[in-house]
Amino acid sequence: MLLAESGCHITPSGCGFPAPGLNSFNFKPIFSIGSFDFTKPMLLALICMVIVVGFFWAAFAKPKLVPGKLQLVGEIGYTFIARGIARDVIGKKGDKFVPFLTSIFFFVWIMNIMSIIPLAQFPVASRFAYPVALALLVWLTYMYLTFKTHGFKGGVKNLVWMEGLPKPLIPLIVFLEFLQNVITRPFTLAVRLWANMFAGHMLIVMFSVASWYLLTPSIMTAFAGGSFILAVGMTAFEVLIQFLQAYIFTLLTSLYISGALEEGH
């Protein structure tokens, strides 16, 4: 985008290649309310929410015995989460969590898909605040279910205790279990999604910018074509990663819910 605006191509005069960086993830405010700036990622996140809620509302507002096309697509998506994640990981207890898991999966997936949508062209989850907010929601659900199911004493035991440990190892294992279940889980859940979307978007921007930079009436045109092919290939690969990251995020969420509902170690 910066190259296109400046008209910068590789030339004998030495037009330098402006490598994309963190500036690719910063946006000018669309509008401001006091000190609050409303930006493009916020708008895309709202659009993603409306898409998910609107789609399932339209699909199941008036369900029919013989489903129409919209209801059929909604049922396929819902069944995919119900059978492929909730039932397989949590068991029969997972049925009541299917709406929650379905919402998470499709919200994360649509946020990721925004990177290949014209005019949007930005994965919302590549801004760290959004994976953090989702991971915090999952962590709060995990904590709530843990203590609701087992009570305070049983919940603490579920989080940090392992039966049959040698006494000298108990303090170390309790500390490590606390670190893993209470601190590391939400952190890694957020970082995994954010890092994949950040890296994927950066690679696509890099090859796209390089294609424009190398596009000159000389032999460099061949290199521009190669860079463009790589950009297209990376975009196709990114489509797969977008789906996998939504699936992994939802799968890990179901694993945490399963752990909250089960007895301690």
C-alpha positions in Angstrom: 0.0 0.0 0.0 2.8 2.4 0.9 4.6 1.5 -2.3 1.5 2.1 -4.4 1.0 5.5 -2.9 4.5 6.6 -3.5 4.9 4.9 -6.9 8.2 3.4 -5.6 9.7 0.7 -7.9 13.3 -0.5 -8.0 15.3 2.0 -10.1 18.9 2.9 -10.7 18.4 6.0 -8.6 18.2 3.8 -5.6 14.6 3.8 -4.5 14.8 1.7 -1.3 12.5 -1.2 -0.5 10.3 -0.1 2.4 9.9 -3.4 4.2 6.6 -3.8 5.9 6.6 -3.9 9.7 4.4 -3.0 12.6 3.1 -0.1 10.6 1.0 -2.6 8.7 -0.9 -3.3 11.9 -1.5 0.4 12.9 -4.6 2.2 11.6 -5.7 5.8 11.8 -8.9 6.3 13.8 -12.1 6.2 11.9 -13.5 8.6 14.5 -12.8 9.5 18.1 -15.0 9.9 21.1 -13.0 11.9 23.6 -9.8 9.9 24.1 -11.3 6.7 22.6 -10.3 6.0 19.0 -12.5 3.7 16.9 -10.2 2.0 14.4 -10.6 -0.4 11.4 -9.9 -3.6 13.5 -12.7 -2.6 15.9 -15.0 -2.1 13.0 -14.1 -5.5 11.5 -14.6 -7.2 14.9 -18.1 -5.7 15.1 -18.8 -6.8 11.6 -17.6 -10.3 12.4 -19.9 -10.4 15.4 -22.9 -9.2 13.4 -22.1 -11.8 10.7 -22.0 -14.7 13.1 -25.1 -13.6 15.2 -27.0 -12.7 12.0 -26.3 -15.9 10.2 -27.3 -18.2 13.0 -30.3 -16.1 13.8 -31.5 -16.2 10.2 -30.7 -20.0 10.0 -32.6 -21.0 13.1 -35.2 -18.3 13.8 -37.9 -20.4 12.1 -36.5 -23.9 11.9 -38.2 -26.3 9.6 -38.4 -30.1 9.5 -37.1 -30.0 5.9 -34.3 -27.4 6.2 -33.8 -24.7 3.6 -30.3 -23.9 2.3 -29.4 -21.4 5.1 -30.7 -23.7 7.9 -28.9 -26.7 6.3 -25.6 -24.8 6.3 -26.2 -23.7 9.9 -26.9 -27.3 11.0 -23.8 -28.6 9.3 -21.7 -26.0 11.1 -23.4 -26.7 14.5 -23.2 -30.4 14.0 -19.5 -30.2 13.1 -18.7 -28.5 16.5 -21.2 -30.8 18.4 -19.8 -34.1 17.1 -16.3 -33.2 16.1 -15.3 -31.3 19.2 -17.9 -31.2 22.1 -18.9 -34.9 22.1 -15.4 -36.2 21.3 -13.6 -34.2 24.0 -16.2 -33.5 26.7 -18.7 -36.4 26.2 -22.4 -36.1 26.8 -21.8 -33.3 29.3 -20.5 -31.2 26.3 -23.9 -30.9 24.7 -24.9 -27.8 26.7 -21.6 -26.1 25.8 -22.1 -26.6 22.0 -23.6 -23.0 21.5 -20.6 -21.5 23.4 -18.1 -23.5 21.4 -19.9 -22.9 18.1 -19.9 -19.1 18.7 -16.2 -19.1 19.5 -15.2 -21.2 16.5 -17.1 -19.1 13.9 -16.2 -15.8 15.5 -12.5 -16.6 15.4 -12.8 -18.1 11.9 -14.6 -15.1 10.5 -12.1 -12.7 12.2 -9.3 -14.6 10.5 -11.0 -14.7 7.1 -11.1 -10.9 7.0 -7.5 -11.0 5.9 -8.6 -12.2 2.4 -11.8 -10.2 2.0 -11.4 -7.2 -0.4 -11.4 -3.8 1.4 -11.0 -5.5 4.8 -7.7 -7.3 4.1 -6.8 -7.6 7.7 -7.0 -10.5 10.2 -8.6 -9.1 13.4 -6.9 -11.7 15.5 -3.5 -10.3 14.5 -4.1 -7.5 17.0 -3.2 -9.0 20.3 -6.0 -7.5 22.3 -8.6 -9.6 20.5 -7.1 -13.1 21.2 -6.4 -11.9 24.8 -10.1 -11.0 25.3 -11.2 -14.4 23.9 -8.6 -16.3 26.0 -9.8 -14.3 29.1 -13.4 -15.4 28.4 -12.3 -19.0 28.1 -10.2 -18.8 31.2 -13.1 -17.3 33.2 -15.4 -20.0 32.0 -12.8 -22.6 33.0 -12.4 -21.2 36.5 -16.1 -20.8 37.0 -16.9 -24.4 36.0 -14.0 -25.7 38.1 -15.2 -24.1 41.3 -18.9 -24.6 40.5 -18.4 -28.3 39.9 -16.0 -29.1 42.8 -16.5 -26.3 45.3 -13.7 -24.1 46.5 -11.5 -26.8 48.1 -12.2 -29.3 45.4 -11.6 -26.7 42.7 -8.2 -25.8 44.1 -7.3 -29.5 44.3 -8.4 -29.9 40.7 -6.1 -27.1 39.6 -2.9 -27.9 41.5 -3.0 -31.3 43.1 -1.8 -34.7 41.9 -2.3 -37.9 43.9 0.5 -40.2 44.9 3.4 -37.7 44.7 6.5 -38.1 46.9 6.4 -35.5 49.7 9.6 -33.8 48.6 8.1 -33.1 45.1 4.7 -31.8 46.3 5.7 -28.1 46.5 7.3 -28.1 43.1 4.5 -30.0 41.4 1.8 -27.8 43.1 3.7 -24.7 41.8 4.1 -26.1 38.3 0.4 -27.1 38.1 -0.7 -23.7 39.3 1.6 -22.1 36.7 0.2 -24.3 33.9 -3.5 -24.2 34.7 -3.9 -20.7 36.0 -1.3 -18.6 34.2 0.2 -20.4 31.2 -3.1 -21.7 29.7 -4.7 -18.4 28.9 -1.4 -16.9 27.8 -0.5 -19.6 25.3 -4.1 -19.8 24.1 -3.9 -16.1 23.1 -0.4 -16.1 21.8 -0.9 -19.1 19.6 -3.8 -17.5 17.7 -2.2 -14.1 17.6 1.2 -15.2 16.4 -0.1 -17.3 13.5 -2.4 -14.5 12.3 0.4 -11.9 12.7 3.0 -13.9 10.9 0.7 -15.0 8.1 -0.5 -11.4 7.4 3.1 -10.2 7.5 4.2 -12.7 4.9 1.4 -11.9 2.6 2.1 -8.2 2.9 5.8 -8.8 2.3 5.3 -10.7 -1.0 2.6 -8.3 -2.2 4.7 -5.2 -1.6 7.7 -7.0 -3.2 5.6 -7.7 -6.3 4.9 -4.0 -6.7 8.4 -2.9 -5.9 9.9 -5.3 -8.6 7.4 -4.4 -11.2 9.5 -2.5 -13.7 9.9 -2.6 -17.6 13.0 -4.7 -17.3 14.1 -8.2 -16.3 12.8 -7.4 -12.8 9.3 -8.1 -14.1 10.0 -11.8 -13.9 10.9 -11.5 -10.2 7.8 -9.5 -9.6 5.8 -12.3 -11.2 7.5 -14.8 -8.9 6.8 -12.7 -5.9 3.2 -12.4 -6.9 2.8 -16.2 -7.3 4.3 -16.6 -3.8 1.8 -14.0 -2.5 -1.1 -16.0 -4.0 0.3 -19.2 -2.7 0.7 -17.8 0.8 -2.8 -16.5 0.7 -4.2 -19.9 -0.2 -2.1 -21.5 2.6 -3.3 -18.8 5.0 -6.9 -19.8 4.3 -6.1 -23.3 5.7 -4.3 -21.8 8.7 -7.2 -19.5 9.4 -9.6 -22.5 9.7 -7.0 -24.6 11.7 -6.4 -21.8 14.2 -10.2 -21.4 14.8 -10.5 -25.2 15.2 -7.5 -25.4 17.6 -8.7 -22.5 19.7 -12.1 -24.2 20.0 -10.6 -27.6 20.7 -8.4 -26.3 23.5 -11.4 -24.5 24.9 -13.3 -27.8 25.1 -10.3 -29.5 26.7 -10.3 -26.8 29.4 -14.0 -27.3 30.0 -13.5 -31.0 30.1 -10.8 -30.6 32.7 -13.0 -28.3 34.8 -15.8 -30.9 34.8 -13.6 -33.9 35.7 -12.3 -35.0 39.0 -8.8 -33.9 40.0 -5.7 -35.9 39.1 
